[in-house]
Amino acid sequence: MDILLWIVLGLVAGFLASMVMKGGYGLIGDIIVGVVGALLGGWLFSLFGAGGVTGFNLWSIFVAFVGACLLIALLRLLSGRRAY
């Protein structure tokens, strides 16, 4: 059940990040970006003393969303791709 929740959390966060950052990666890509973003966001937030991903709640979606936005920005920086 935990894996399914991570996939749903990743999908929500990846979709929201792709809307804000103007350009998605498709369904599977958004899930991957969201899950990796959740890991990145959780790590960054814990560095600053805030809680990371704590389950399927609004805080965790926010943390994953911030991480996914940072990941998309990093991917664009490395690939030289710009927003649409």
QUIVEN-V15410 format. One record per residue. N is the residue number from 0. RES is the residue in three letters. OMEGA is omega in degrees with one decimal (* if undefined). BURIAL is 1 if it has 9 or more other C-alpha atoms within 8 Angstrom, else 0. D_LAST is the distance of its C-alpha to the last C-alpha in whole Angstrom. Layout:
BEGIN
N:RES:OMEGA:BURIAL:D_LAST / N:RES:OMEGA:BURIAL:D_LAST
END
This chain:
BEGIN
0:MET:179.5:0:36 / 1:ASP:-179.5:0:35 / 2:ILE:178.4:0:32 / 3:LEU:177.9:0:31 / 4:LEU:176.9:1:31 / 5:TRP:179.1:1:28 / 6:ILE:179.4:1:26 / 7:VAL:177.2:1:26 / 8:LEU:178.1:1:25 / 9:GLY:178.9:1:23 / 10:LEU:-179.4:1:21 / 11:VAL:-178.1:1:21 / 12:ALA:179.6:1:20 / 13:GLY:178.2:1:17 / 14:PHE:179.2:1:16 / 15:LEU:179.6:1:16 / 16:ALA:179.7:1:14 / 17:SER:176.4:1:11 / 18:MET:-178.8:1:11 / 19:VAL:-177.1:0:11 / 20:MET:175.7:1:9 / 21:LYS:176.2:0:6 / 22:GLY:-177.7:0:7 / 23:GLY:-178.9:1:10 / 24:TYR:-177.1:0:13 / 25:GLY:-175.5:0:15 / 26:LEU:-178.4:0:18 / 27:ILE:179.3:0:20 / 28:GLY:177.9:1:17 / 29:ASP:176.9:1:17 / 30:ILE:-179.5:1:20 / 31:ILE:178.4:1:21 / 32:VAL:179.9:1:18 / 33:GLY:-179.9:1:20 / 34:VAL:177.4:1:23 / 35:VAL:175.7:1:23 / 36:GLY:176.7:1:21 / 37:ALA:177.5:1:24 / 38:LEU:178.9:1:26 / 39:LEU:179.3:1:24 / 40:GLY:178.0:1:24 / 41:GLY:178.4:1:28 / 42:TRP:-179.4:1:29 / 43:LEU:-179.6:0:27 / 44:PHE:178.7:1:29 / 45:SER:175.5:1:32 / 46:LEU:-179.0:0:32 / 47:PHE:175.0:0:32 / 48:GLY:177.8:0:35 / 49:ALA:178.0:0:33 / 50:GLY:177.8:0:33 / 51:GLY:178.7:1:31 / 52:VAL:-173.8:1:30 / 53:THR:-177.7:0:33 / 54:GLY:179.0:0:33 / 55:PHE:179.9:0:31 / 56:ASN:-176.5:0:31 / 57:LEU:179.3:0:28 / 58:TRP:-179.7:0:29 / 59:SER:176.8:1:28 / 60:ILE:177.8:1:25 / 61:PHE:179.3:1:24 / 62:VAL:179.1:1:25 / 63:ALA:178.4:1:23 / 64:PHE:178.8:1:20 / 65:VAL:178.1:1:20 / 66:GLY:179.3:1:20 / 67:ALA:176.8:1:18 / 68:CYS:177.3:1:15 / 69:LEU:179.4:1:17 / 70:LEU:178.2:1:17 / 71:ILE:178.0:1:13 / 72:ALA:179.1:1:13 / 73:LEU:178.4:0:16 / 74:LEU:178.3:0:15 / 75:ARG:178.0:1:12 / 76:LEU:-178.8:0:14 / 77:LEU:-177.5:0:16 / 78:SER:-178.9:0:14 / 79:GLY:-178.8:0:13 / 80:ARG:-179.8:0:9 / 81:ARG:175.3:0:6 / 82:ALA:-179.0:0:4 / 83:TYR:*:0:0
END
